[in-house]
Amino acid sequence: MIVCYLNADKKNINIETQRLMVTKWAAEHQDLPIEKFIENENFSTFTKHLSKETDTAVFANIVCLGSSFETILNNATLLFDHASSAVFIAEDLVITKKNKQKFLYALKIALKIRMSLFSITTKQALAEKKASGIRLGRKSRNKKRILDNQVQTIIERKLNGQTNAQIAKDLGVHQVTLYQYMRNHPEIRQTIQTKSG
């Protein structure tokens, strides 16, 4: 039996285009008529419709197996546990018992290459950003660093008689944060004492 699997995944071409591709292919290969179309079904459920000895699975493209190399590899392995052969029309691939091991091996190699390239390009991109002065990682939400740019404002407001609570509120930090900042920077208190009296 020749069974066609139509994949409704949004990362693949739409089902009607898949059906058109398969119908056109079947017309060109009259000795291989499609006996059953199965769509919108979980892939592992689809494979249960197949007989390992006699059935051929037909796909519009290899993306019908999944939207990532890893998923494609896993589903291809599952497919060949349940079907005797498979046809991928867009890629012009016919996989049979004779070449399925080579096909699965090629997918494994492709997955390893992709993972290596991804790792290398990610490391290169991060190194380039770092070299250009871009700070990596999450942005600091450290309120005490915000106060580094406000030292003169803190001193002026303290000299004008404002409380820590008023100053902290105006600067957008908690008064405990301001208190700790002033405790960790004794030069601020010294400047206030020197200027006030």
C-alpha positions in Angstrom: 0.0 0.0 0.0 1.2 3.5 -0.7 0.2 6.0 2.0 0.7 9.8 1.9 1.3 11.8 5.0 0.2 15.4 4.9 1.7 17.5 7.6 -0.3 20.5 8.9 2.7 22.1 10.8 2.8 25.8 10.2 6.5 25.6 9.4 5.7 23.5 6.4 3.9 24.3 3.1 0.1 24.1 3.5 -1.7 20.8 3.1 -3.4 21.7 -0.2 0.0 22.4 -1.8 1.4 19.2 -0.3 -1.6 17.3 -1.7 -1.1 18.9 -5.2 2.6 17.9 -5.2 1.8 14.4 -4.3 -1.1 14.1 -6.8 1.2 15.4 -9.6 3.9 13.0 -8.6 1.5 10.1 -8.5 0.2 11.0 -12.0 3.8 10.9 -13.3 4.4 7.5 -11.6 1.3 5.7 -12.6 2.7 2.4 -11.3 2.6 3.9 -7.8 -0.9 5.1 -7.1 -1.6 6.8 -3.7 -4.1 4.6 -1.9 -4.5 6.6 1.3 -4.0 10.3 2.4 -3.5 10.8 6.1 -3.4 14.4 7.4 -3.3 16.2 10.7 -2.2 13.2 12.6 0.5 12.7 15.1 3.5 11.2 13.3 3.9 8.1 15.6 0.1 7.4 15.1 0.6 7.7 11.3 3.4 5.1 11.4 1.0 2.6 13.0 -0.9 2.5 9.7 2.1 1.2 7.9 3.3 -2.4 7.3 7.1 -2.8 7.4 7.1 -5.4 4.7 5.0 -3.8 2.0 4.1 -0.1 2.6 5.6 3.0 1.1 5.1 6.3 2.7 5.0 9.4 0.4 5.8 12.9 1.6 5.6 16.2 -0.2 9.0 17.1 1.4 11.3 16.1 4.2 9.9 18.8 6.5 6.8 16.6 6.8 8.9 14.6 9.2 9.5 17.6 11.5 10.6 21.2 11.7 14.1 20.5 13.2 16.9 18.2 12.2 16.5 16.3 15.5 12.8 15.7 15.0 13.4 14.7 11.3 16.0 12.2 12.4 13.8 10.8 15.2 10.7 10.5 12.9 12.8 9.0 10.1 14.0 6.3 12.4 10.4 5.7 13.6 9.3 5.7 10.0 11.7 3.0 8.9 10.7 0.8 11.8 7.2 0.7 10.2 7.6 1.2 6.4 9.5 -0.6 3.7 10.3 2.6 1.8 9.7 6.3 1.7 9.5 9.0 -1.0 10.3 12.7 -0.4 9.0 14.5 -3.6 10.5 17.9 -3.2 14.0 16.5 -2.5 13.6 13.8 -5.2 14.6 11.1 -2.6 13.5 7.5 -2.6 14.6 5.6 0.5 14.4 1.8 0.4 15.5 -1.0 2.6 18.8 -0.9 0.8 19.7 2.7 1.5 17.7 3.6 4.6 20.8 3.1 6.9 22.8 5.5 4.7 20.0 8.0 4.8 19.7 7.8 8.6 23.5 8.1 8.9 23.5 11.1 6.7 20.8 12.7 8.8 22.8 12.1 12.0 25.9 13.6 10.4 23.9 16.6 9.2 22.5 17.1 12.8 26.0 17.0 14.2 27.3 19.4 11.6 24.4 21.8 12.3 25.0 21.6 16.1 28.7 22.3 15.6 28.1 25.2 13.3 25.5 26.6 15.7 27.9 26.4 18.6 30.8 28.0 16.6 28.7 30.8 15.2 27.2 31.6 18.6 30.6 31.7 20.2 31.9 34.0 17.4 29.0 36.3 17.6 29.4 36.6 21.4 33.1 37.3 21.0 32.5 40.0 18.4 29.9 41.7 20.6 32.2 41.5 23.6 35.2 42.9 21.5 33.1 45.8 20.3 32.3 46.8 24.0 28.8 45.4 24.3 28.1 44.1 27.7 26.8 40.6 27.6 24.3 39.0 30.0 21.3 40.4 31.7 21.3 44.1 32.3 22.1 45.0 35.9 19.2 46.1 38.0 21.5 47.1 40.7 20.0 50.3 42.1 23.3 51.2 43.8 25.0 51.7 40.4 22.2 54.1 39.5 23.2 56.1 42.5 26.8 56.4 41.2 25.6 59.1 38.8 23.6 60.9 41.5 26.3 61.6 44.2 26.2 65.4 43.6 22.4 65.4 43.7 22.4 63.4 47.0 24.9 65.8 48.6 23.0 68.9 47.4 19.6 67.6 48.7 21.1 66.5 52.0 22.5 70.0 52.4 19.1 71.4 51.6 17.6 69.4 54.5 15.9 66.6 52.7 15.5 63.3 54.4 16.9 60.0 53.0 13.3 58.9 52.3 12.6 62.0 50.2 15.8 61.7 48.3 15.4 58.0 47.7 11.8 58.5 46.4 12.9 61.2 44.0 15.8 59.0 42.7 13.5 56.0 42.3 15.2 53.8 44.9 14.3 52.4 48.3 15.5 54.5 51.3 17.4 51.4 52.6 19.3 51.3 49.2 20.2 54.9 49.6 21.2 54.4 53.3 23.4 51.4 52.3 25.0 53.3 49.5 25.9 56.2 51.7 27.3 53.8 54.3 29.5 52.2 51.7 30.7 55.6 50.4 31.8 57.5 53.5 33.2 60.3 51.4 29.6 61.4 50.7 28.9 61.8 54.5 32.3 63.6 54.9 31.5 66.0 52.1 28.1 66.8 53.6 29.6 67.3 57.0 32.4 69.5 55.6 30.0 71.7 53.6 27.4 72.0 56.3 29.5 73.1 59.0 
